[in-house]
Amino acid sequence: MKPIRVLIVDDHKLFRDGVKKLLELESDIDVIGEAEDGVEAVAMAIESDPDILLFDINMPRMDGIQLVREMNALSRRTGYVAVSAYDDEDSITALSAAGVLGFVLKASGKVELLSAIRSAARGQPYVDPRVAGKLLTSFSRRKEESDPLFDLTSREKEIFYWLAQGMSNIEVAEKMVLSEKTVKNHVSHVLKKLDLRDRTQATVLAWRIGFAQISPETLLNLLGSDGR
């Protein structure tokens, strides 16, 4: 299997050096270059075509969100992992809307960073558990306009999550050990409660609010204490 080719983008050389040394210890990851800002990263990505862009959100000349949008405009099949010193929900929402699959904190450990890179390389979402917990807590805290999933039961939230991962009703049924008819009924309830027209709108909402980006393990742990 080919190694995951990673381009590191951060305006602090000490951080780039540290991450590079960490990643070089992994047999399935190959650091192909470093860039100190978004402008340099775009030029390098066009030339080297990395599998993953590992980038800081806050950078001079071109920040992380602008970087992703620029890459998207070039139609590059690159996965994105954002790194930030802050667990800012607005940044997570903007990044997810731009197509970023991974989000880790600079205070995160080696396990979280590697999980984010490998998940993004597989086309799967990963959000640092501390950030994911903060997001999901806001979902179940109270019913208000900024809390769109309040009315969903734990099972409906789980089905909503798997729909956002692109699963069909049959695949969700197999995943949750339910009948296809039961899943279909739950999907109808989810769409009605969220006032959505179809599964596409549901997927867009899940990614916009950051719900689709959490890991399956974090989802199940948090929903287990939901009590509904």
Secondary structure, DSSP 4 states (H G I P E B T S, - for coil): -PPEEEEEE-S-HHHHHHHHHHHTT-TTEEEEEEESSHHHHHHHHHHH--SEEEEESS-SSS-HHHHHHHHHHTT---EEEEEESS--HHHHHHHHHHT--EEEETT--HHHHHHHHHHHHTT--EE-HHHHHHHHHHHHH--STT-TTTTS-HHHHHHHHHHHTT--HHHHHHHHT--HHHHHHHHHHHHHHTT-SSHHHHHHHHHHTTSTTS-HHHHHHHHTTT--
